[in-house]
Amino acid sequence: MTGFLLVPGALIFGTLFAGIVSFIAGAIIFAYSLHVKRRQESGLLWKMEKAVTRLFFFFERERPSWPFMGAFSLFFSSAIAFFLLPQNQALAAVSVVTLGDGLSTLVGYYFGKRKLVGNKTLEGTLAFFIASLSSLAFVPLPHALLASLFATLAELSTAAAFVRKSRFVKYIDDNWLVTVVCAVALQAASMLFAA
């Protein structure tokens, strides 16, 4: 849910600041996930932490083998986008992953009727594509369409990898993949549609 604050934060404070905050948040989440994975379940600190962990797991999609990987990959890939891309492209890529992924999950879960691959539905996929057009606020229409199309295909490919039971599936997260694919598509679009 905090991913929705990345784009407004970058607009207000700048992409360098948003990149630094995203990187720090990703590092903290990664360190905490290591702690959760290896912790000892005893002591006063563990009892206090248990309530916080339950809250974090409420927002986790399912019980993953590596806790909070989605949040870590969202913040880390956003930091990389903010550091490496021009401001308009970074904002577009991050808006695609935050709005597209969040809305597609809600629409697919509550209204999804037609399965495409894995747990992905046609309704959720269309919601992802439409929400990813939010990148229009930052880049021209041809760029937004190309980025939205490739980001949607990247989102679907993560489900296909889960269906195939790839041995690399535990390293694939849609937040990471969608941000990277969207960034590459935006860079390609800026070269293809250069004035």
JOTAHU-V516530 format. One record per residue. N is the residue number from 0. PHI is phi in degrees with one decimal (* if undefined). PSI is psi as a letter, one per 30 degrees, with the letter a starting at -180 (none if undefined). BURIAL is 1 if it has 9 or more other ideal C-beta (glycine too) atoms within 8 Angstrom, else 0. Layout:
N_PHI_PSI_BURIAL + N_PHI_PSI_BURIAL
This chain:
0_*_e_0 + 1_-69.2_f_0 + 2_-60.1_f_1 + 3_-65.2_f_1 + 4_-84.6_f_0 + 5_-64.5_e_1 + 6_-66.5_e_1 + 7_-60.6_e_0 + 8_-63.1_e_1 + 9_-67.7_e_1 + 10_-67.4_e_0 + 11_-80.4_e_0 + 12_-103.2_f_0 + 13_99.8_l_0 + 14_-72.7_f_1 + 15_-63.8_e_0 + 16_-62.4_e_1 + 17_-63.3_e_1 + 18_-64.2_e_1 + 19_-64.8_e_1 + 20_-63.0_e_1 + 21_-62.6_e_1 + 22_-63.7_e_1 + 23_-63.8_e_0 + 24_-61.4_e_1 + 25_-62.7_e_1 + 26_-65.0_e_0 + 27_-64.9_e_0 + 28_-64.3_e_1 + 29_-63.7_e_1 + 30_-62.8_e_0 + 31_-67.2_e_1 + 32_-66.0_e_1 + 33_-62.0_e_0 + 34_-62.4_e_0 + 35_-63.0_e_1 + 36_-67.1_e_0 + 37_-111.6_g_0 + 38_-67.6_l_0 + 39_-95.4_k_0 + 40_-93.7_i_0 + 41_-158.9_l_0 + 42_96.3_l_0 + 43_-67.1_e_0 + 44_-60.1_e_0 + 45_-62.6_e_1 + 46_-64.5_e_0 + 47_-69.2_e_0 + 48_-71.4_f_1 + 49_-56.4_e_0 + 50_-65.9_e_0 + 51_-65.5_e_0 + 52_-62.4_e_1 + 53_-59.1_e_0 + 54_-63.9_e_0 + 55_-62.4_e_1 + 56_-68.5_f_1 + 57_-61.3_e_0 + 58_-87.8_f_0 + 59_-73.9_k_1 + 60_-60.7_e_0 + 61_-154.1_l_0 + 62_-75.3_j_0 + 63_-79.0_l_1 + 64_-71.8_f_0 + 65_-122.8_j_0 + 66_-65.1_k_1 + 67_63.6_g_1 + 68_-63.7_e_1 + 69_-62.1_e_1 + 70_-66.3_e_1 + 71_-58.9_e_1 + 72_-67.9_e_1 + 73_-63.0_e_1 + 74_-68.5_e_1 + 75_-67.8_e_1 + 76_-67.9_e_1 + 77_-65.6_e_1 + 78_-60.0_e_1 + 79_-62.3_e_1 + 80_-61.8_e_1 + 81_-64.8_e_1 + 82_-77.6_e_1 + 83_-101.0_f_0 + 84_-99.5_l_1 + 85_-59.2_l_0 + 86_-52.4_e_1 + 87_-63.7_e_0 + 88_-72.7_e_1 + 89_-63.3_e_1 + 90_-63.1_e_1 + 91_-64.8_e_1 + 92_-63.5_e_1 + 93_-70.5_e_1 + 94_-66.4_e_1 + 95_-62.4_e_1 + 96_-71.5_e_1 + 97_-74.6_e_1 + 98_-75.4_e_1 + 99_-63.1_e_1 + 100_-66.7_e_1 + 101_-64.3_e_1 + 102_-68.9_e_1 + 103_-64.4_e_1 + 104_-64.1_e_1 + 105_-64.8_e_1 + 106_-65.1_e_1 + 107_-62.5_e_1 + 108_-70.4_e_0 + 109_-89.4_f_0 + 110_-121.2_f_0 + 111_-68.3_k_1 + 112_-117.7_e_0 + 113_-105.6_j_0 + 114_-74.2_k_0 + 115_-102.3_d_1 + 116_-152.7_k_0 + 117_56.9_b_0 + 118_-98.4_g_0 + 119_-84.7_k_1 + 120_-112.0_l_1 + 121_-60.4_e_1 + 122_-64.2_e_1 + 123_-66.2_e_1 + 124_-66.6_e_1 + 125_-63.6_e_1 + 126_-62.6_e_1 + 127_-60.3_e_1 + 128_-61.4_e_1 + 129_-65.0_e_0 + 130_-66.3_e_1 + 131_-70.3_f_1 + 132_-69.3_f_1 + 133_-59.5_f_1 + 134_-62.9_f_1 + 135_-58.4_f_0 + 136_-66.8_f_0 + 137_-122.4_f_1 + 138_-134.3_l_1 + 139_-64.6_l_0 + 140_-53.9_e_0 + 141_-59.7_e_1 + 142_-65.9_e_1 + 143_-64.3_e_1 + 144_-64.7_e_1 + 145_-64.4_e_1 + 146_-64.1_e_1 + 147_-64.8_e_1 + 148_-63.1_e_1 + 149_-69.3_e_1 + 150_-65.8_e_1 + 151_-64.3_e_1 + 152_-64.8_e_1 + 153_-65.6_e_1 + 154_-60.8_e_1 + 155_-68.1_e_1 + 156_-66.0_f_1 + 157_-66.8_e_1 + 158_-70.1_e_1 + 159_-63.9_e_1 + 160_-64.6_e_1 + 161_-66.6_e_1 + 162_-64.9_e_0 + 163_-75.1_f_0 + 164_57.2_h_0 + 165_-60.6_k_0 + 166_-73.4_f_0 + 167_-94.6_g_0 + 168_-62.1_e_1 + 169_-70.4_f_0 + 170_-97.0_f_0 + 171_-96.1_k_1 + 172_-128.5_k_1 + 173_-65.0_e_1 + 174_-61.8_e_1 + 175_-67.2_e_1 + 176_-63.5_e_1 + 177_-63.7_e_1 + 178_-63.7_e_1 + 179_-65.7_e_1 + 180_-62.5_e_1 + 181_-63.5_e_1 + 182_-62.5_e_1 + 183_-64.2_e_1 + 184_-63.4_e_1 + 185_-67.6_e_1 + 186_-65.6_e_1 + 187_-63.3_e_1 + 188_-64.0_e_1 + 189_-67.7_f_1 + 190_-80.5_e_0 + 191_-68.3_e_0 + 192_-105.9_g_1 + 193_-65.6_k_0 + 194_-73.5_none_0
